[in-house]
Amino acid sequence: DEGNEVNGNSTGFAGASYAGDLVISSNASDGVSTPISISGGTPGDETLVADDNTFVGSSSTPISISSFGDVDLGGTTSIDGSQSGSAVLLNGVMDSTVSGLTVTGSANAGIEVYGGIVDISACDLTGATGNGLEIDGTSTPVTLTIADNVAISANTGHGIDLAGAVTGAIAGNTIADNAGYALACHTADVDIATCAGNTLAGNVMGDILEENGCPLAACY
């Protein structure tokens, strides 16, 4: 769906056990609880493209996608001031791309990922009451790329928080002025093989946390 203005409803675009291709583009919402809430059945060939949307004042998670095949979020999408939950939740998405997303203020994480392949680039994640990026491969492994000018700043938790079977690359980003660590790694099964060209500055607790045998040697 394209070019709509939705205000004050509980849910903007919702679907359960969705199978097929979906485009949600150039929409604006103010005060909608969950502007996009989509779940699939068994993740497979279904696709979702959500771009150039503006969501303000959501009382729950503005973008919540679960059990889905392929998701592309971006364009010039902006999320401002979600009052409960993370700004973006990707739970059991097989393959997701997030690019050009601006998050300003979130009641939990800026972006929260559970399982799948995720590529995050050219995003600005600031002011979350939690971690800027929260990546959890505890139940389902995550292969991630966080690269090319992702700016993560002024969040009350860590910049990037990693736990579980998480592999991949973190490169070319700015992680600054967060209340926790720039990079926080909590379990030994995290494996970030490429970690270069990042600017880590002004994070209150420090640059890197490695605990419970978690190795982030490539990030030094």
C-alpha positions as CSV (number, residue, x, y, z in Angstrom):
1,D,0.0,0.0,0.0
2,E,1.3,3.5,-0.8
3,G,0.8,7.1,0.1
4,N,-1.6,6.8,3.1
5,E,-1.9,8.9,6.2
6,V,-3.0,6.9,9.3
7,N,-3.6,8.5,12.7
8,G,-4.7,7.3,16.0
9,N,-5.6,3.7,15.1
10,S,-4.4,0.6,17.0
11,T,-2.6,-1.0,14.0
12,G,-1.8,0.5,10.6
13,F,-0.9,-2.5,8.3
14,A,-1.4,-5.9,9.9
15,G,-1.3,-9.5,8.7
16,A,-1.0,-12.9,10.2
17,S,0.1,-16.1,8.4
18,Y,0.8,-13.9,5.5
19,A,2.0,-15.6,2.3
20,G,2.9,-13.5,-0.8
21,D,4.6,-10.2,-1.7
22,L,3.8,-6.9,0.1
23,V,4.9,-3.3,-0.5
24,I,4.3,-0.6,2.2
25,S,5.6,2.6,0.9
26,S,5.4,6.4,1.5
27,N,3.0,6.2,4.4
28,A,2.7,8.5,7.5
29,S,1.2,7.7,10.9
30,D,0.9,9.6,14.1
31,G,-0.1,7.9,17.3
32,V,-0.7,4.5,15.7
33,S,0.1,1.7,18.1
34,T,1.9,-0.6,15.7
35,P,2.0,0.9,12.1
36,I,3.4,-2.3,10.6
37,S,2.7,-5.7,12.2
38,I,3.2,-8.7,9.8
39,S,3.8,-12.3,10.6
40,G,4.2,-15.2,8.2
41,G,3.5,-18.9,8.7
42,T,6.6,-21.0,7.8
43,P,9.1,-18.5,6.5
44,G,9.7,-19.1,2.7
45,D,9.3,-17.1,-0.4
46,E,7.2,-14.2,0.9
47,T,8.6,-10.7,0.6
48,L,8.0,-7.4,2.3
49,V,9.3,-4.0,1.1
50,A,8.7,-1.1,3.5
51,D,10.3,2.1,2.4
52,D,9.9,5.9,2.7
53,N,7.5,5.7,5.7
54,T,7.3,8.1,8.6
55,F,6.0,6.8,12.0
56,V,5.6,9.2,15.0
57,G,4.4,8.5,18.5
58,S,3.7,4.8,18.3
59,S,2.6,3.3,21.6
60,S,4.1,-0.1,20.8
61,T,6.7,-1.5,18.4
62,P,6.3,0.5,15.1
63,I,7.7,-2.2,12.8
64,S,7.2,-5.8,14.0
65,I,8.0,-8.6,11.5
66,S,8.1,-12.3,12.5
67,S,8.4,-15.7,10.8
68,F,8.9,-14.2,7.4
69,G,11.0,-14.9,4.3
70,D,12.6,-11.7,2.9
71,V,12.3,-8.2,4.3
72,D,13.6,-4.9,3.0
73,L,13.3,-1.8,5.2
74,G,14.6,1.6,4.3
75,G,14.4,4.3,1.7
76,T,14.1,7.4,4.0
77,T,12.0,5.7,6.7
78,S,12.0,7.5,10.0
79,I,10.6,6.4,13.4
80,D,10.3,8.9,16.2
81,G,9.3,8.2,19.8
82,S,7.9,4.7,20.2
83,Q,6.5,4.5,23.7
84,S,6.8,0.8,24.3
85,G,9.0,-1.9,22.8
86,S,11.8,-1.6,20.2
87,A,11.5,0.6,17.2
88,V,12.0,-2.4,14.8
89,L,11.6,-6.0,15.7
90,L,12.8,-8.7,13.3
91,N,12.0,-12.1,14.8
92,G,12.6,-15.2,12.7
93,V,13.0,-13.3,9.5
94,M,15.1,-15.4,7.1
95,D,16.8,-12.6,5.2
96,S,16.5,-8.9,6.0
97,T,18.0,-5.7,4.7
98,V,17.7,-2.4,6.7
99,S,19.1,0.7,5.0
100,G,18.5,4.4,5.4
101,L,16.4,4.1,8.6
102,T,16.4,6.8,11.2
103,V,15.3,6.0,14.7
104,T,14.9,8.8,17.2
105,G,13.8,7.6,20.6
106,S,12.6,4.1,21.4
107,A,11.4,2.6,24.7
108,N,13.6,-0.4,24.2
109,A,16.2,-1.1,21.4
110,G,16.5,0.8,18.2
111,I,16.6,-2.4,16.2
112,E,16.1,-5.9,17.7
113,V,17.0,-9.0,15.7
114,Y,16.3,-12.7,16.6
115,G,17.7,-15.1,14.0
116,G,18.3,-15.0,10.3
117,I,20.6,-13.1,7.9
118,V,20.5,-9.3,8.4
119,D,22.3,-6.5,6.6
120,I,22.2,-3.1,8.2
121,S,23.7,0.0,6.6
122,A,23.4,3.8,6.5
123,C,21.1,4.0,9.5
124,D,21.0,6.5,12.3
125,L,19.9,5.0,15.7
126,T,19.8,7.5,18.6
127,G,18.1,8.0,21.9
128,A,16.8,4.5,22.6
129,T,16.0,3.6,26.2
130,G,18.0,0.5,25.7
131,N,20.6,-0.7,23.2
132,G,21.0,0.9,19.8
133,L,21.2,-2.5,18.1
134,E,20.3,-5.8,19.9
135,I,21.3,-9.0,18.1
136,D,20.4,-12.3,19.6
137,G,21.3,-15.7,18.1
138,T,20.4,-17.8,21.2
139,S,17.5,-19.7,19.6
140,T,18.3,-19.2,15.9
141,P,21.7,-18.2,14.6
142,V,22.2,-14.7,13.2
143,T,24.6,-13.8,10.3
144,L,25.0,-10.1,10.3
145,T,26.6,-7.3,8.4
146,I,26.6,-3.9,10.1
147,A,28.5,-1.6,7.8
148,D,28.8,1.6,5.8
149,N,28.0,4.5,8.0
150,V,25.6,3.1,10.6
151,A,25.6,5.8,13.4
152,I,24.6,4.6,16.8
153,S,24.6,7.2,19.5
154,A,23.1,8.6,22.8
155,N,21.3,5.4,23.6
156,T,20.9,4.5,27.3
157,G,22.2,1.0,26.9
158,H,25.0,-0.3,24.7
159,G,25.6,0.7,21.1
160,I,25.6,-2.9,19.7
161,D,24.6,-5.8,22.0
162,L,25.5,-9.3,20.9
163,A,24.5,-12.7,22.3
164,G,24.2,-16.3,21.1
165,A,25.3,-17.7,17.7
166,V,26.1,-14.4,16.0
167,T,28.6,-14.3,13.1
168,G,29.6,-11.7,10.5
169,A,31.0,-8.3,10.2
170,I,30.9,-4.9,11.9
171,A,32.7,-2.3,9.8
172,G,32.8,1.4,9.0
173,N,30.4,2.7,11.6
174,T,30.3,5.3,14.3
175,I,29.2,4.2,17.8
176,A,29.4,7.1,20.2
177,D,28.1,8.7,23.4
178,N,26.1,5.7,24.5
179,A,25.6,5.1,28.2
180,G,26.9,1.6,28.1
181,Y,29.7,0.1,25.9
182,A,30.1,0.7,22.2
183,L,30.2,-3.1,21.6
184,A,28.9,-5.6,24.3
185,C,29.4,-9.3,23.7
186,H,27.9,-11.7,26.2
187,T,28.5,-15.3,25.0
188,A,31.3,-17.4,23.7
189,D,29.5,-18.4,20.5
190,V,29.6,-14.9,19.0
191,D,32.1,-14.8,16.1
192,I,32.7,-11.4,14.5
193,A,35.4,-12.2,12.0
194,T,35.5,-8.7,10.4
195,C,35.5,-5.7,12.7
196,A,37.4,-2.7,11.2
197,G,37.1,1.0,10.5
198,N,34.6,1.7,13.3
199,T,34.8,4.9,15.3
200,L,34.1,4.2,19.0
201,A,34.1,7.3,21.1
202,G,32.6,8.8,24.3
203,N,30.7,5.6,25.4
204,V,30.4,5.9,29.1
205,M,31.3,2.4,30.1
206,G,34.0,2.0,27.5
207,D,34.6,0.7,24.0
208,I,34.3,-3.1,24.2
209,L,32.8,-5.5,26.7
210,E,33.7,-9.2,26.4
211,E,32.2,-11.5,29.0
212,N,31.5,-15.3,29.4
213,G,34.3,-16.1,27.0
214,C,33.1,-13.9,24.2
215,P,35.8,-13.1,21.8
216,L,35.9,-9.7,20.0
217,A,39.6,-9.8,19.1
218,A,39.0,-8.4,15.6
219,C,37.5,-5.2,17.0
220,Y,40.7,-4.0,18.7
